[in-house]
Amino acid sequence: IKFGKFTFGVSGCLFFGLFLGWWVYKLANSLPTTHPGHNTAMKLIKVGVIDKGFFTLFLIIFIAAVGLLAAKDIGIIIKKYGSKFIILGFLITFIGATATYGMALILPGINSYEVTGVYTGALTSSPGLAAALESAREHSSQLAENYDSLSERKKQELLKAIDPLGRAKVKDADFLTGEQKKQFIKSAEAGIGIGHSVGYPFGVLIVILAVNFLPVIFKIDVKKEREIFSREISEIRMSSSTNEVQDTVHFDLTAFVVACFWVILSGD
């Protein structure tokens, strides 16, 4: 879908997913109790539109594919531009992380998991999302297990995450039940997802606007710059020690699965 010169590309899948998910939940919640599909709709709301297993599987495939594609020319890019890109990449993510942490400290009562999700979403970082989900799972598990030793304010925040309506009070909860612990962990992971969904569209829009307007503002000939870049990269490839011309390597599903498998093992 194009709007003039603007196009979302593959990022349009996320926007469509947001709309589809909203529509499905709205439809499920609107069904009366007498409707034949009411029970099925309630189960859908409880477990989610997409099973977590599918989510994890396709996230692994996406991250592995991005890594394999980026690895192709990473040595050449570092050789050409040195540490400039490394420093730039570090500064962008570090400044964003610092601003996110600052907002979490300044705004009282804010959900830290949702803020973390906004950070990964604004960076449009799927690996960041995966890391945030894993960290949220471990962090929330530790909080739930150590509920007794938490401060009263922290306990109230935890209970609010479990029961957004605020019916659970600290004075009435000396400990958390197994079901409450599961609910808190689920709420933490959901907070990451909500924040990511909120931040991602703005991250994509800013990138699209920057790509289209910065060349105009700074009078950059994108076509000419692309030709220069391609020529420089080709020259570096030819001058490298491995200058043998290789035939086109087609996609190998088995090799890709093996790569994903080793990534999972190293991650664990």
N, C-alpha and C positions, 0 to 999 in steps of 0.2 A: 504494500500500500504506500503510495507516494503522495506527499503534500508539496507540490511544486518541486523544488530540488531536494526536499527532505525525504528520507526513507529510514525506517527503523531496522531494516534488514532482519537478521535472525533474532534480534532483540524483540521484534514484534511478537514472537512466541510467548514471551513473558506477559506482555500487555494483554494478549488474547487469553492467556491462562488466568490472569487476574479477573478479567471480565467473566470468563466462564465459571470460575470458582465462586465469584459473587452471585452470579445468576443461579447456580445450582443450590447454594445455601439458602438463597432467598426463596426459591421455589420449594425446597424441602421444608422450610419453616412455615410456609404459608399453607401447607396441607392440613386440613382439619383432622381431628382424631378419628373421625368416621371414615376417612378416605382409605381405600384398600392398600395404598402404598405408604401410609403414614409410618408404620413400623419400620419399613425398609428405609424411609427417609431419615428417621431418627438414628438408625444404625449408621447411615452414611455420614451424618453430622458427627457422630461419636468417634468413628474411626478415621474420618477424613476422605476426601474425594479420591486421592491417590494414596495407595499403600506405601508405607515408609520404605519397604523393600525395593519397590520400583524407583522411588526417589533416590535412594542411595546408589542403586545400580547405574542409573543414567547419569548421575552426578560423577561417579567414578569414570564412566566412559568419556564424558565431556572433558574432565580435568586431564585424564591421560592423553586424550587427543590433542588438547592445547599444548601440553608439555612436549609431546613428540614433535609437533609442528614448530614450536618455538626453538627446540633444540637444534633444528636444521642449520640455522644461520647465527646462533648465539656466539659462537667463537669468532666468526667474521665481524659481527657488530662490535664486540669488545675490542677486537684488533683495530678496527677502524676508528671508533670513538673513545676508546680507552675506558676510563672510569666515569665519564660524564653521565651516561645513561644509568649506571648503577647508583650514583649519587642522586640524580634526579628522581629515580624511582623510589629511593629510600626517603627523600625529603617529602615527596607527595604523600606517601602512606604514613610517615611519621607525623607530619603536620595534621593530617586528618585524624589520626589516632589521638594526638594530644588534644585537639579541639573536642573530640568526642568525650574523652575522659574529663575534660574541664566542664563540659555541659552536664555530665552525670554528677559532678560534685556541686555545681552551682544550683541546679534545679532540684528542689526538695521533693522527695517522694516519687521521683521518676524511675521507671522500670529500666534497670541497667541492661537487661537482656534485649529489650526493644531498641535501646540506644546503640548497642553493639550491632544489632541487625541493620540499623540505619547506616552505620559506618560501612559495613561490607556491601550494602546495597548501593550507596553513593559511589563506591569504588567500582561497582559492577563486577565484583570479584566472586566468582563461584567457588574457587578454592578457599577464599576467606569465609564464605558462608559455611562450607563444610567444617572448617576449623572452629568457627564460632559455635556451631551446633554441638560439636564434640566437647568443646570447653564448657558450654552451658550445661550439658548433661553431667559432666564430672563435677562442676561447681555446685549445681543445684543438689546433686546427690550428697555432697559433703555438708551443705547447709542443712539439708533435711535430717541427716544422721546426727548432726551436732546441734540440733534445735535447742536442747536443754541449756547449752552454754552461751546461746546468743543473747544479745541485749534485748530489752523490751521493745525498742523501736524496730530492730531487725526482725524480731518475732512477728510484730504486727504487719510488717511489709510482706513477710513470708505467708502469713495467714490471708492477707488481702489477695495475694497471687492465687492462693488455693480457692478462696471464696470472694470473687470480685464484689459481691453484694455487701460485704462487710459484716456478715452475721457471726463469723468466727472471731472470738475475742481471746486475748492473751490470757486473761484470768481464768478462762474456761478450758484452756488447752495446755495442760502440763507437759504433754508429749504429742507426737504426731503418730497417727495410725499408718499402717502400711498403705492404705488407699490414699491418704492425704499426701504421703511422700511421693507416690506415683503421680498424683495430680500436680504437685509442685514441679516435678521434673518435666512433665508434659507441658505445663504452663511456661516454663523457662524456654523450652525448645520452640514453642509456639510464638513466644515473644521475639526470638531471633527471626523467625519467618515473617512475622508481621512487620518488624522494623526493616528487614531486607526488601520486602514488597513495597514499602513506602519510599525508601531511599533509592531503589533501583531506577524507577522511571525518571526521577530528576537527574540521576547520574547519566543516564542515556541521553536525555534531552540536552543537558549541558554539553556533552561531547559532540552531539550532532550540531548544535548551534556554534560551538567553537570551531569545528571543522569547516563549517560553511562561511562563518563571518570573519574569523581571524585572518584568512588569506586576503579578504577584501580590505580589512582595516589596515593590515601591514603591507598591502600590495604585493602579495606573494603569488608568483606564477606556479600553481600547483603542478600543472602538467610538465613544465620545464624542470622543476625540482624532482619530480618522480623520475624523469629521464636521467638526470644527473646521478641520482641515488642508485638507479639500476645499473648504470655504467660503472660506477665506483665499486659496487658489490661484485660485479662480474670481473672487474680487473683484479680484485683481491682474491677471488676464487681461482683465477687463472695463475696468479703468482704464488699461490699457496703450494706447500710441498705435495699435497695430494691433488695434483692438477689433472688427474686422469678423468676423461669424460665418461660418466656413468650412464648406462641406459636407464630409462624411466622405470622406477620401482613401483609396481602396482600394490594396492592395498592388500595386506595379508591378515585375514581375520585371526588365524592361529597366533601369529606373532603379537598381534594387538592384545589378545586375551592373555597371553603370557606376560606382556608388559603390565597390564592391569593387575594381574595376580601378584607380581613382584612388588608393585606399588603398594598394594594392600598389606602384604607381609611386612614391608619396611615401615609402613605407617603404624601398624600394630606394635 
